[in-house]
Amino acid sequence: MDIQNRISEIYEEIVDIRRDFHKNPELSQQEFRTQKKIEEYLNLWGIENFRCAETGVVGIIRGRQAGTTVGLRGDIDALPINEKSNASYCSINPGAMHACGHDAHTSILLGVGKIMKEVADSDESFFGNVKLFFQPAEETIGGGKRMVEEGCMINPDVDYMLGLHVMPYIDAGKVELKYGKLNASTDTIKIKINGKSAHGAYPDKGTDAIVIAGNIITSLQTIVSRNISPLNSVVISLGKITGGVKDNVISDEVEMSGTLRALDDDTRNFVKKRIEDMVTNTAAAYGGTAYVNFSEGYQALINNDEVVDVIKENAEKILGRENIVFKEFPSLGAEDFSYFSDVAKGAFFHLGCGDSKNGIDSPIHTECFDIDEKCLKIGIQLQVENILTLLNK
């Protein structure tokens, strides 16, 4: 079959699907209509599927003979934002909006599934399998982890993983690639400081937890500036602090919380140890005690060079070398595609969805975000070619 021509033929159908998802956004762990619509399309096209992670869906396209298995992930949840748009497909659900492009990701993945099913049915030499992961709750609890824990990467076992994210700062028709480190790991930091209460007029009778907190805050800033190489990016941000009961009472308790971002596990673990040491020892130096608790978030996303090479070669073939942008620095933002790529060789890339000349350039996570819909066709073309290349490996 002429794959490129077939993608052009289904393009309008995919646009309609995207607009329907955009008009009916659902927040994380509430993607029930979205799940049902995905299942309807997969069933219509004869694609085997089952539910996963409560509101997610896994589709499987099986080749006629065993071989490589390639997985693709598309996230499906929306954000708690009120959309500001005059488009006919503007959100009809107050307080919910596809402001991160997950409607586009879902539609691209459906388009890829439709094309790959037709390829598998028409080609007797089609070896291997394609697995489609429609992932819920990317914006909150990390639905990727739940899907992997529930076995989405096995039976058949996934050998390669592909993922993408639309980006409005890149015009449609371009892609952004990155070898190696792409996104940071995330950990929530919670610090509890205990002192001793006293009257504010007699501070020597107490142990001031607020003073201890101030010194801990100052000390933690030196980890990045003095314990980590300037060439290695780390973020320690404390965003919340509470303590004290009255303006003339020495505080006996302070709680602080924040986030730690790192780009590899060695750095991540080293910084955690330094935070623990500084918090404990600083509190002790001022006569108090303090404890640190870390809640582990997403893993660092590190692209596999072999898979990036495949994406690069196909992007050059489809879009031209001049339309490939290489991301210079990794992002300290999080991306739970890392749970999939920790299990199989994987790569994640950015698909241009902007149109700067016509004002389609609002950042993701904003109330005016939209896409140049021709990115849907490009995304399907790239992912189909990437799958075929990896299956042939």
DRENZADO-199580 format. One record per residue (C-alpha): x, y, z negated; residue number from 1; residue in one letter. Coordinates in steps of 0.05 Angstrom, whole numbers, always signed. Each point is the difference from the previous one (the first is absolute). Layout:
residues N
+--------+--------+--------+-----+--------+
:      X :      Y :      Z : num : residu :
+--------+--------+--------+-----+--------+
:      X :      Y :      Z : NUM :      A :
...
+--------+--------+--------+-----+--------+
end
This chain:
residues 393
+--------+--------+--------+-----+--------+
:      X :      Y :      Z : num : residu :
+--------+--------+--------+-----+--------+
:     +0 :     +0 :     +0 :   1 :      M :
:    +21 :    +72 :    +12 :   2 :      D :
:     +8 :    +20 :    -73 :   3 :      I :
:    +10 :    +75 :    +11 :   4 :      Q :
:    -60 :     +5 :    +45 :   5 :      N :
:    -42 :    -40 :    -50 :   6 :      R :
:    +20 :    +48 :    -56 :   7 :      I :
:    -23 :    +58 :    +43 :   8 :      S :
:    -67 :    -35 :    +11 :   9 :      E :
:    -14 :     -8 :    -74 :  10 :      I :
:    +26 :    +69 :    -20 :  11 :      Y :
:    -68 :    +34 :     -3 :  12 :      E :
:    -27 :    -58 :    -42 :  13 :      E :
:    +57 :     +9 :    -49 :  14 :      I :
:    -12 :    +75 :     -3 :  15 :      V :
:    -73 :    -13 :    -18 :  16 :      D :
:    +21 :    -49 :    -54 :  17 :      I :
:    +48 :    +50 :    -29 :  18 :      R :
:    -53 :    +55 :     -1 :  19 :      R :
:    -49 :    -46 :    -35 :  20 :      D :
:    +51 :    -16 :    -54 :  21 :      F :
:    +18 :    +73 :     -7 :  22 :      H :
:    -73 :    +19 :     -8 :  23 :      K :
:    -11 :    -53 :    -53 :  24 :      N :
:    +61 :     +2 :    -46 :  25 :      P :
:     +4 :    -41 :    -63 :  26 :      E :
:    +46 :     +9 :    -59 :  27 :      L :
:    +49 :    -52 :    -26 :  28 :      S :
:    -32 :    -65 :    -25 :  29 :      Q :
:    -67 :    +24 :    +28 :  30 :      Q :
:    +13 :    -18 :    +74 :  31 :      E :
:    -61 :    -45 :     +6 :  32 :      F :
:    -30 :    +29 :    +64 :  33 :      R :
:    +69 :     +5 :    +31 :  34 :      T :
:    +13 :    -73 :    -17 :  35 :      Q :
:    -66 :    -21 :    +30 :  36 :      K :
:    +12 :    +39 :    +65 :  37 :      K :
:    +70 :    -30 :     +7 :  38 :      I :
:    -29 :    -70 :     -9 :  39 :      E :
:    -54 :    +15 :    +52 :  40 :      E :
:    +52 :    +20 :    +52 :  41 :      Y :
:    +45 :    -60 :    -14 :  42 :      L :
:    -58 :    -48 :     +3 :  43 :      N :
:    -25 :    +32 :    +65 :  44 :      L :
:    +68 :    -10 :    +32 :  45 :      W :
:     +8 :    -71 :    -27 :  46 :      G :
:    +56 :    +15 :    -49 :  47 :      I :
:     +4 :    -45 :    -61 :  48 :      E :
:     -4 :    +42 :    -64 :  49 :      N :
:     -9 :     -3 :    -75 :  50 :      F :
:     -5 :    +49 :    -57 :  51 :      R :
:    +59 :    +17 :    -45 :  52 :      C :
:    +13 :    +47 :    -59 :  53 :      A :
:    -76 :     +8 :     -9 :  54 :      E :
:    -12 :    +53 :    +54 :  55 :      T :
:    +55 :    -19 :    +50 :  56 :      G :
:     -1 :    -45 :    +61 :  57 :      V :
:    +51 :    -46 :    +31 :  58 :      V :
:     -7 :    -19 :    +74 :  59 :      G :
:    +39 :    -57 :    +32 :  60 :      I :
:    +13 :    -12 :    +74 :  61 :      I :
:    +30 :    -69 :     +9 :  62 :      R :
:    +42 :    -20 :    +60 :  63 :      G :
:     -9 :    -66 :    +35 :  64 :      R :
:    +66 :    -24 :    -29 :  65 :      Q :
:    +39 :    +15 :    -63 :  66 :      A :
:    +51 :    +56 :     +1 :  67 :      G :
:    +17 :    +67 :    -31 :  68 :      T :
:    -54 :    +36 :    -41 :  69 :      T :
:     -4 :    +76 :     +4 :  70 :      V :
:    -41 :    +39 :    -50 :  71 :      G :
:    -27 :    +71 :     +8 :  72 :      L :
:    -28 :    +43 :    -55 :  73 :      R :
:    -51 :    +56 :     +3 :  74 :      G :
:    -27 :    +35 :    -62 :  75 :      D :
:    -74 :    +14 :     -3 :  76 :      I :
:    -16 :    +46 :    -59 :  77 :      D :
:    -16 :    +74 :     -2 :  78 :      A :
:    +17 :    +57 :    -47 :  79 :      L :
:    -43 :    +39 :    -50 :  80 :      P :
:     -1 :    +64 :    +43 :  81 :      I :
:    -58 :    +40 :    +28 :  82 :      N :
:    +11 :     +6 :    +75 :  83 :      E :
:     -2 :    +68 :    +35 :  84 :      K :
:    -14 :    -14 :    +73 :  85 :      S :
:    -50 :    +16 :    +55 :  86 :      N :
:    +14 :    -66 :    +35 :  87 :      A :
:    -59 :    -44 :    +15 :  88 :      S :
:    +34 :    -56 :    -39 :  89 :      Y :
:    +12 :    +42 :    -63 :  90 :      C :
:     -8 :    -40 :    -65 :  91 :      S :
:    -72 :     -8 :    -23 :  92 :      I :
:    +22 :    -25 :    -68 :  93 :      N :
:    +11 :    +58 :    -48 :  94 :      P :
:    +65 :     -6 :    -38 :  95 :      G :
:    +30 :    -50 :    +49 :  96 :      A :
:    +42 :    +13 :    +63 :  97 :      M :
:    +49 :    -38 :    +44 :  98 :      H :
:    +52 :    +54 :    -12 :  99 :      A :
:    +59 :    -48 :     +7 : 100 :      C :
:    -17 :    -32 :    +66 : 101 :      G :
:    -20 :    -68 :    -26 : 102 :      H :
:    -59 :     +1 :    +48 : 103 :      D :
:    +51 :     +4 :    +57 : 104 :      A :
:    +42 :    -55 :    -30 : 105 :      H :
:    -61 :    -46 :     -6 : 106 :      T :
:    -23 :    +15 :    +71 : 107 :      S :
:    +69 :    -12 :    +29 : 108 :      I :
:     +5 :    -66 :    -36 : 109 :      L :
:    -68 :    -21 :    +26 : 110 :      L :
:    +21 :    +20 :    +70 : 111 :      G :
:    +64 :    -41 :     -7 : 112 :      V :
:    -40 :    -59 :    -25 : 113 :      G :
:    -49 :     +3 :    +59 : 114 :      K :
:    +57 :     +3 :    +51 : 115 :      I :
:    +41 :    -55 :    -33 : 116 :      M :
:    -60 :    -46 :     -5 : 117 :      K :
:    -12 :     +8 :    +75 : 118 :      E :
:    +74 :    -13 :    +13 : 119 :      V :
:     -1 :    -63 :    -43 : 120 :      A :
:    -63 :    -26 :    +34 : 121 :      D :
:    +26 :    +13 :    +71 : 122 :      S :
:    +72 :    -24 :     -8 : 123 :      D :
:    +11 :    -75 :    -10 : 124 :      E :
:    +73 :    +14 :    -18 : 125 :      S :
:    -18 :    +46 :    -58 : 126 :      F :
:    +40 :    -26 :    -59 : 127 :      F :
:     -5 :    +23 :    -72 : 128 :      G :
:    -50 :    +41 :    -38 : 129 :      N :
:    -22 :    +71 :    -14 : 130 :      V :
:    -28 :    +20 :    -68 : 131 :      K :
:    -38 :    +65 :    -10 : 132 :      L :
:     -1 :    +30 :    -70 : 133 :      F :
:    -55 :    +51 :    -12 : 134 :      F :
:    +24 :    +24 :    -68 : 135 :      Q :
:    -42 :    +36 :    -52 : 136 :      P :
:    +21 :    +48 :    -55 : 137 :      A :
:    +65 :    +26 :    +29 : 138 :      E :
:    -15 :    +69 :    -31 : 139 :      E :
:     -8 :    -26 :    -71 : 140 :      T :
:    +20 :    -68 :    -28 : 141 :      I :
:    +41 :    -26 :    +58 : 142 :      G :
:    -45 :    -50 :    +35 : 143 :      G :
:    +60 :    -28 :    +37 : 144 :      G :
:    +25 :    -33 :    -64 : 145 :      K :
:    -68 :    -32 :    -12 : 146 :      R :
:     -4 :    -27 :    +71 : 147 :      M :
:    +70 :    -31 :     -5 : 148 :      V :
:    -15 :    -30 :    -69 : 149 :      E :
:    -63 :    -31 :    +29 : 150 :      E :
:    +40 :    -35 :    +54 : 151 :      G :
:    -11 :    +41 :    +63 : 152 :      C :
:    +72 :    -12 :    +22 : 153 :      M :
:     -5 :    -76 :     -1 : 154 :      I :
:    -37 :    -54 :    +40 : 155 :      N :
:    +28 :    +17 :    +50 : 156 :      P :
:    +61 :    +32 :    -30 : 157 :      D :
:    +15 :    +69 :    +27 : 158 :      V :
:    +69 :     +9 :    +31 : 159 :      D :
:     -4 :    +73 :    +21 : 160 :      Y :
:    -41 :    +59 :    -24 : 161 :      M :
:    -20 :    +64 :    +37 : 162 :      L :
:    -32 :    +63 :    -27 : 163 :      G :
:    -11 :    +71 :    +21 : 164 :      L :
:    -26 :    +66 :    -26 : 165 :      H :
:    -27 :    +58 :    +41 : 166 :      V :
:    +36 :    +66 :    -12 : 167 :      M :
:    -27 :    +68 :    +22 : 168 :      P :
:    +67 :    +35 :     -2 : 169 :      Y :
:    +18 :    -43 :    +61 : 170 :      I :
:    -39 :    +11 :    +64 : 171 :      D :
:    -37 :    -59 :    +30 : 172 :      A :
:    +44 :    -35 :    +50 : 173 :      G :
:    +60 :     -2 :    -47 : 174 :      K :
:    +22 :    -47 :    -56 : 175 :      V :
:    +46 :     +8 :    -59 : 176 :      E :
:    +46 :    -57 :    -19 : 177 :      L :
:    +47 :    -12 :    -59 : 178 :      K :
:    +51 :    -54 :    -11 : 179 :      Y :
:     +9 :    -25 :    -72 : 180 :      G :
:    -30 :    +39 :    -58 : 181 :      K :
:    -66 :    +34 :    +18 : 182 :      L :
:    -41 :     +9 :    -64 : 183 :      N :
:    +15 :     +0 :    -75 : 184 :      A :
:    -21 :    -46 :    -56 : 185 :      S :
:    -46 :    +29 :    -52 : 186 :      T :
:     -1 :     -9 :    -76 : 187 :      D :
:    -43 :    +37 :    -50 : 188 :      T :
:    +39 :    +24 :    -61 : 189 :      I :
:    -34 :     +5 :    -68 : 190 :      K :
:    +39 :    +28 :    -59 : 191 :      I :
:    -25 :     +2 :    -72 : 192 :      K :
:    +38 :    +41 :    -52 : 193 :      I :
:    -11 :     -6 :    -74 : 194 :      N :
:    +23 :    +52 :    -51 : 195 :      G :
:    -26 :    +22 :    -68 : 196 :      K :
:    -55 :    +51 :    -12 : 197 :      S :
:    +11 :    +61 :    -44 : 198 :      A :
:    -25 :    +71 :    -11 : 199 :      H :
:    +25 :    +46 :    +54 : 200 :      G :
:    +28 :    +47 :    -53 : 201 :      A :
:    +44 :    -56 :    -27 : 202 :      Y :
:    +29 :    -35 :    +61 : 203 :      P :
:    +57 :    -30 :    -40 : 204 :      D :
:    -51 :    -46 :    -33 : 205 :      K :
:    -19 :    -33 :    +65 : 206 :      G :
:    +28 :    -28 :    +65 : 207 :      T :
:    -25 :    +40 :    +60 : 208 :      D :
:    -22 :    -46 :    +56 : 209 :      A :
:     -8 :    +60 :    +46 : 210 :      I :
:    +73 :    +20 :     -8 : 211 :      V :
:    +20 :    -73 :    +14 : 212 :      I :
:    -44 :     +1 :    +62 : 213 :      A :
:    +33 :    +64 :    +25 : 214 :      G :
:    +69 :    -30 :     -6 : 215 :      N :
:    -21 :    -65 :    +33 : 216 :      I :
:    -29 :    +39 :    +59 : 217 :      I :
:    +64 :    +39 :     +9 : 218 :      T :
:    +43 :    -63 :     -8 : 219 :      S :
:    -38 :    -40 :    +52 : 220 :      L :
:    +15 :    +52 :    +53 : 221 :      Q :
:    +74 :    -18 :     -5 : 222 :      T :
:    -11 :    -72 :    +23 : 223 :      I :
:    -13 :    +23 :    +72 : 224 :      V :
:    +53 :    +55 :     -1 : 225 :      S :
:    +55 :    -37 :    -37 : 226 :      R :
:    -12 :    -75 :     +1 : 227 :      N :
:    -22 :    -10 :    +72 : 228 :      I :
:    +40 :    +13 :    +63 : 229 :      S :
:    -22 :    +63 :    +36 : 230 :      P :
:     -8 :    -45 :    +62 : 231 :      L :
:    -52 :    -44 :    -35 : 232 :      N :
:    -70 :    +29 :     -9 : 233 :      S :
:    -36 :     -9 :    -67 : 234 :      V :
:    -58 :    +38 :    -30 : 235 :      V :
:    -19 :     +4 :    -74 : 236 :      I :
:    -60 :    +44 :     -9 : 237 :      S :
:    -37 :     +8 :    -66 : 238 :      L :
:    -70 :    +26 :    +16 : 239 :      G :
:    -37 :     -4 :    -66 : 240 :      K :
:    +16 :    +15 :    -73 : 241 :      I :
:    -46 :     +1 :    -60 : 242 :      T :
:    +15 :    +11 :    -74 : 243 :      G :
:    -15 :    +39 :    -63 : 244 :      G :
:    -64 :    +13 :    -38 : 245 :      V :
:     +5 :    +73 :    -22 : 246 :      K :
:    +44 :    +61 :    +12 : 247 :      D :
:    +28 :     +1 :    -71 : 248 :      N :
:    +12 :    -75 :     -7 : 249 :      V :
:    +64 :    -36 :    +19 : 250 :      I :
:    -20 :    -52 :    +51 : 251 :      S :
:    +12 :    -72 :    -19 : 252 :      D :
:    -17 :    -30 :    +68 : 253 :      E :
:    +10 :    +17 :    +73 : 254 :      V :
:    -17 :    -41 :    +61 : 255 :      E :
:    +28 :    +13 :    +70 : 256 :      M :
:    -11 :    -34 :    +67 : 257 :      S :
:    +28 :     +6 :    +69 : 258 :      G :
:    +26 :    -37 :    +61 : 259 :      T :
:    +66 :    -31 :    +21 : 260 :      L :
:    +16 :     -8 :    +74 : 261 :      R :
:    +60 :    -38 :    +27 : 262 :      A :
:    +21 :    -31 :    +66 : 263 :      L :
:    +30 :    -66 :    -23 : 264 :      D :
:     -6 :    -47 :    -59 : 265 :      D :
:    +71 :    +10 :    -26 : 266 :      D :
:    -11 :    +75 :     -7 : 267 :      T :
:    -70 :    -11 :    -26 : 268 :      R :
:    +23 :    -46 :    -56 : 269 :      N :
:    +60 :    +44 :    -17 : 270 :      F :
:    -43 :    +62 :     -8 : 271 :      V :
:    -50 :    -37 :    -43 : 272 :      K :
:    +56 :    -21 :    -47 : 273 :      K :
:    +27 :    +71 :     -3 : 274 :      R :
:    -69 :    +28 :    -16 : 275 :      I :
:     -9 :    -50 :    -57 : 276 :      E :
:    +68 :    +15 :    -29 : 277 :      D :
:     -9 :    +76 :     +4 : 278 :      M :
:    -70 :     -1 :    -30 : 279 :      V :
:    +19 :    -46 :    -57 : 280 :      T :
:    +65 :    +32 :    -18 : 281 :      N :
:    -23 :    +73 :     +7 : 282 :      T :
:    -58 :    -14 :    -47 : 283 :      A :
:    +46 :    -33 :    -49 : 284 :      A :
:    +48 :    +59 :     +1 : 285 :      A :
:    -57 :    +45 :    -23 : 286 :      Y :
:    -25 :    -48 :    -53 : 287 :      G :
:    -58 :    -30 :    +38 : 288 :      G :
:    -16 :    -61 :    +41 : 289 :      T :
:    -23 :     -8 :    +72 : 290 :      A :
:    -22 :    -55 :    +46 : 291 :      Y :
:     -4 :     -6 :    +76 : 292 :      V :
:    -48 :    -43 :    +40 : 293 :      N :
:     +5 :     -9 :    +75 : 294 :      F :
:    -60 :    -21 :    +42 : 295 :      S :
:    +26 :    -29 :    +65 : 296 :      E :
:    -31 :    +27 :    +64 : 297 :      G :
:    +17 :    -12 :    +73 : 298 :      Y :
:    +66 :    -31 :    +23 : 299 :      Q :
:    +48 :    +40 :    +43 : 300 :      A :
:    -15 :     -9 :    +74 : 301 :      L :
:    +63 :    -20 :    +37 : 302 :      I :
:     -8 :    -14 :    +74 : 303 :      N :
:    +33 :    -60 :    +32 : 304 :      N :
:    +47 :    +22 :    +55 : 305 :      D :
:    -17 :    -58 :    +46 : 306 :      E :
:    -74 :    +19 :     +0 : 307 :      V :
:    +16 :    +74 :     +8 : 308 :      V :
:    +41 :    -18 :    +62 : 309 :      D :
:    -61 :    -34 :    +29 : 310 :      V :
:    -45 :    +60 :    -13 : 311 :      I :
:    +53 :    +47 :    +29 : 312 :      K :
:     +8 :    -41 :    +64 : 313 :      E :
:    -74 :     -3 :    +12 : 314 :      N :
:    -11 :    +73 :    -16 : 315 :      A :
:    +54 :    +18 :    +50 : 316 :      E :
:    -34 :    -43 :    +53 : 317 :      K :
:    -70 :    +28 :    -13 : 318 :      I :
:    +13 :    +72 :    -21 : 319 :      L :
:    +70 :    +16 :    +25 : 320 :      G :
:    +63 :    +10 :    -42 : 321 :      R :
:    -14 :    +75 :     -5 : 322 :      E :
:    -63 :    -13 :    -40 : 323 :      N :
:    +34 :    -38 :    -55 : 324 :      I :
:    +18 :    +39 :    -63 : 325 :      V :
:    +46 :    -29 :    -53 : 326 :      F :
:    -16 :    +20 :    -71 : 327 :      K :
:    +63 :    +28 :    -32 : 328 :      E :
:    -16 :    -10 :    -74 : 329 :      F :
:    -45 :    -50 :    -36 : 330 :      P :
:    -63 :    +24 :    -35 : 331 :      S :
:     -7 :     -1 :    -75 : 332 :      L :
:    -74 :    -13 :    +10 : 333 :      G :
:    -27 :    -71 :     -8 : 334 :      A :
:    -27 :    -51 :    +50 : 335 :      E :
:    -26 :    -68 :    -22 : 336 :      D :
:    +17 :    -32 :    +67 : 337 :      F :
:    +62 :    -18 :    -40 : 338 :      S :
:    -37 :    -58 :    -32 : 339 :      Y :
:     -8 :    -33 :    +69 : 340 :      F :
:    +71 :    +16 :    +23 : 341 :      S :
:    +29 :    -29 :    -64 : 342 :      D :
:    -27 :    -68 :    +23 : 343 :      V :
:    +16 :     +3 :    +75 : 344 :      A :
:    +46 :    +40 :    +45 : 345 :      K :
:    -38 :    +64 :    +11 : 346 :      G :
:     +2 :    +71 :    +25 : 347 :      A :
:    -46 :    +60 :     -7 : 348 :      F :
:     -1 :    +59 :    +47 : 349 :      F :
:    -36 :    +66 :    +10 : 350 :      H :
:    -47 :    +11 :    +58 : 351 :      L :
:     -9 :    +71 :    +24 : 352 :      G :
:    -73 :    +22 :     -4 : 353 :      C :
:     +6 :    +75 :     +4 : 354 :      G :
:    -14 :    +50 :    +56 : 355 :      D :
:    +36 :    +63 :    -21 : 356 :      S :
:    -22 :    +39 :    +61 : 357 :      K :
:    -74 :    -11 :    -17 : 358 :      N :
:     +5 :     +7 :    -75 : 359 :      G :
:     -3 :    -73 :    -20 : 360 :      I :
:    +55 :     +5 :    -51 : 361 :      D :
:    -31 :     +2 :    -69 : 362 :      S :
:    +41 :    -42 :    -49 : 363 :      P :
:    -25 :    -66 :    -26 : 364 :      I :
:    -39 :     +2 :    -65 : 365 :      H :
:    -32 :    +67 :    +19 : 366 :      T :
:    -73 :    +16 :    +14 : 367 :      E :
:    +13 :    +20 :    +72 : 368 :      C :
:    +41 :    -61 :    +22 : 369 :      F :
:    -17 :    -30 :    +67 : 370 :      D :
:    +36 :    -37 :    +56 : 371 :      I :
:    +11 :     +4 :    +75 : 372 :      D :
:    -36 :    -64 :    +16 : 373 :      E :
:    +47 :    -19 :    +57 : 374 :      K :
:    +46 :    -25 :    -56 : 375 :      C :
:    -48 :    -59 :     -7 : 376 :      L :
:    +16 :    -26 :    +69 : 377 :      K :
:    +75 :    +11 :    -11 : 378 :      I :
:     -2 :    -36 :    -67 : 379 :      G :
:    -35 :    -60 :    +31 : 380 :      I :
:    +50 :     -2 :    +59 : 381 :      Q :
:    +60 :     +3 :    -46 : 382 :      L :
:    -25 :    -52 :    -49 : 383 :      Q :
:    -21 :    -49 :    +54 : 384 :      V :
:    +69 :     +5 :    +32 : 385 :      E :
:    +34 :     -7 :    -68 : 386 :      N :
:    -40 :    -63 :    -14 : 387 :      I :
:    +16 :    -32 :    +67 : 388 :      L :
:    +74 :    +15 :     -8 : 389 :      T :
:     +2 :    -29 :    -71 : 390 :      L :
:    -40 :    -62 :    +20 : 391 :      L :
:    +51 :    -14 :    +54 : 392 :      N :
:    +56 :     +2 :    -51 : 393 :      K :
+--------+--------+--------+-----+--------+
end
